Amino acid sequence: MKNSRDIKPKQNIKPKEGRLFSNDNFAMGKQNYLIIAAGIVLMIIGYILMAGKENIFDFRKTGLSVILVMLGFLTVGYAIMKKPKQQKKDQ
């Protein structure tokens, strides 16, 4: 049985090619995922503004909330279609 003194911690572990979570395996770039998150937040805010039973014909429920939900969907669509910037690889 090994003592805790015999085990050396691994340092400078870099992702190898073909690993599941290396940067090359993601379908989109970091900026795309941030834009998607912003679109989802817009949709959630729109749906929250849409909730409630009193005064269903208020501008907040029939106008503003619908605009926010549609902007959220358009933002997510834009983020999916946006081409990520190519990073320069030094060899």
C-alpha positions, 0 to 999 in steps of 0.5 A: 500500500502506498503512503501519501508521501509516495504519491506525487501530484500531477502538474501541468496537465494539458488536454490531449487531442481527442479528449472530450472537453478540449477546446476544439470539440465545441461546436461554437466559440465562447462568445456564441455561448455568452450570446445564447445565455443573454438571449435566454435571460431575455426570454425568461424576463419576458415570460416573467413579465407575462405572468399574472391574472389581473389586468391581462390587457396591460402593455407590460403583458401584451406588448413589452413581454412579447417584445422581450421574448421575441428579442430573446429568440432572435438573439439565440438564433443570431448566436447559433448562426454567428461564425466563431472567430478562428484562433491562430495556432502557433506551430 
